[in-house]
Structures are given as structure tokens and as C-alpha cells.
Amino acid sequence: EGVFTFDPGFMSTASCESKITYIDGDKGILLHRGYPIEQLAEKSDFLEVCYLLLKGELPSAEEKAKFTGTIQAHTMVHEQLKSFLNGFRRDAHPMAIMCGMVGALSAFYHDSLDINDPMHREISAIRLIAKIPTIAAMVYKYSVGQPAMYPRNDLSYSENFLHMMFNSPAGSREISPVLARAMDRIFVLHADHEQNASTSTVRLAGSSGANPFACIAAGIAALWGPAHGGANEAVLRMLDEIGDVSNIDKFIAKAKDKDDPFKLMGFGHRVYKNFDPRAKVMKQTCDEVLGELGINDPQLELAMKLEEIALSDPYFVERNLYPNVDFYSGIILKALGIPTEMFTVIFATGRTPGWIAHWHEMISHPYKIGRPRQLYTGHTQRDYPNR
Ligand code: CMC
């Protein structure tokens, strides 16, 4: 019945047309709506990149102010969402809670189901970008037993996020501009990456006409795994496990051993087979943050040594395995005081505009329900035994 190609892992199948993000994996190029990621990381900020991804153009000063105001008008979450949060075990993984809480937003915004109305699509996009940091910070506060902080709309997006994470009703500290800038850059560097596993999941879920909040929850679920967004968390766990520079050779040998499932976390990429342009910017941000905080982190030294050894080892060179974005982001997040279990939540917060831009792009053009085929390798037809 019909002819189709067998392409496990979608190595050579384009699932859609898109005008949002361009990647040239061999040359290490990443463009959002045509703009290089290095320029966006240096000259733009996260909310502007959200606007760019969603609307296709950079905003004018007036448009940016209006967009920022609209986002700020939606930063609060419904008080009832707190009861939902309280139902989770306090020690649950934050990504487990994020899947539930973001999915639960679909129960609060019934208008979001009207996906054929551009106004409703836009308001869903705004709500997601505005509320996900609030939810992320609530999840963290819940894990440490502190009251959730309300958002502060006089702060920038990233300052407000750090405020909700680290301030408490008992006392607020000013957020350092260098640290807020680093946080913002982490969000910018994660904002979109075309048809990766989580974005494809959002598109696939969305292709059935599902509620956008549920689709983003599906993206969060797909992001969680260590082969995708969970890698930043896995990098830190790996550095902990390696422990000391003297153990690096042993772990490099494990990574090369095909009978050992261990891989160097934060190395390799499905698309970048030369270098990850985001990792270059991330490394620079990493130096800035550690300089500002005066941290001399032995884990960073370990990471640098690991990078150096891996990059000169023929196994990694022949396979074009370079540090990816998660390799450095883990170290920066640690320096910012963000606990390891929250790393992938940060990735999800940054990736939200990408997910919603792809969902919006798909819904606003003719599309088909995503329905891959399979190569059946099971039993041929057989009769139920008489017994
Ligand atoms: N350590 C050791 N060997 C590796 C690694 C690694 N990190 N990554 C790939 N290889 C080997 C792999 O075993 C294979 O060897 P061989 O050809 O001898 O069988 C070869 O390199 C090609 O790798 P692959 O598994 O075919 O590549 P892929 O495109 O299927 O996988 C990847 C890409 C990112 C899943 C993989 O490199 C990996 O698991 N890396 C570690 C996890 C990680 O850092 N993930 C974050 C990805 S970037 C951020 C994001 O998108 O979320």
C-alpha cells in the first residue's frame, strides 16, 4: 500500500516548510528570521527575539514597548493554579511539574481552543511567554518550601525571573545587571532551533488541532530527556561523577567504548557537525559571569580540560563531536545559583517562543495532521489458538 521511505530518527525527512530559523550545520550558522544568533545575543534581548520569532520582523521601539507591556499584563497566573501545584510531591522533578502545570493552563483558557482565530492564537502566545517564567519560579519556590513570589512588572523579563527565583517576601536584593544579562542571553540562545525533537512534538500535537497549552506541555515532555534539553543537567551530573581532572581519561575511554552506554554529555549534535555557534557565545558569557561573581569554579576547570582532551582525541575529531550549547549553559546556570534540577526548566522557558512560533506558523497555513508511517516487522497474520 503506497510507497514511503524508511527514515528512523528523521535523519533526512523534512516535515514542514518554515520561515523562522535557518541552520547550516556544517558551517555552524544559526539565523532567526535571517539574523545571526551571535548578533542577536549581543545586540538584542529575549523579548525582542520573541517578537522576531513570532512576527517575522524586529519590532520598532514603539512596537517593542507595546509588546513588553502586553507580556507584562499577563505575567500573573490564576490563583487556582496554586492548588494544582500543591498537589505535587515537594520533591518531584521540576520538569514533571512543568508538564502538568503548563498543560493545566488549557483548563483555564478555553478561548485558546479557537485556534483558527489569529487573535486567540496571539493571546495564547503572549500568555505562554508571560506565564512560563512565573510558573517556573513557582515550581522552584515550591521545591524549597518558600512562598511563590509575584512577578514585578517594573523589571525586565530576565530580572523579573531572577527576582521571582531568588527574592522572598522577607527580603529582596537588587538583581545584578551582569547576571540579568547572562540570564537573558541564555534565554536568547535557547529561543529556537527549528525542527528539533520538542518543536516537532509541538507541531505534531498541534497538527491534530489540540489546545496550544497542551501542545507546549507536549514539547516540555519531549525536551526533558538527556539527549535533548536534559543534557545541561546531565553535563553537571557528569562533571560531578568525573570529580577530578585525573579521572578524565577514564571517562573519555568509557565514552568511546561502544559496549558502554556512557556518552560525553554536552558533546555532539544532530545538525551541527562542525561547531555549535550558540556554544561559542555561551562560553564567552560563562567567562563574564564567573568574572563578575569572582568564582573560581573547579568544575569549570574540569570542563575546560575535558573539552581540550576530547577535542584532540581522534574519536571525537573523526566524528565531529564538539561541545554544544548545553556544555557551557550548565556551568553558567550553576554560577547563577540555579539548582541542577531546574536547568531544563530554564531551557523550556527560553524555548517557549520557538515552540509557539512554529505552532502559529503551522496553524496559519494549510497543514495536514502529522502521521508518520512505519516499517512493520512483527508477525504476519495468524489465527487465535483454540484453547
Ligand atoms: N559521546 C560519545 N560518543 C558520541 C557522542 C557523545 N556525546 N555523541 C555522538 N557520539 C558518537 C556515536 O556513538 C556515533 O558513533 P559511531 O558512528 O561510532 O556509532 C557517532 O558519534 C555519531 O553519533 P550519533 O549518535 O549517530 O549522532 P546523533 O545525531 O544521532 O545524536 C546527540 C546526536 C546530540 C543525541 C548525541 O551526540 C548525544 O547523545 N550527545 C550527548 C547528549 C547531548 O549533549 N545532547 C544535547 C544536544 S544539543 C541541545 C539540544 O538539542 O537539546
Residues whose N, C-alpha, C, O or C-beta is under 5 A from the ligand:
A	BS01	CMC	P226 A227 H228 G229 A231 A255 K263 L264 M265 G266 F267 G268 H269 R270 R319 N324 D326
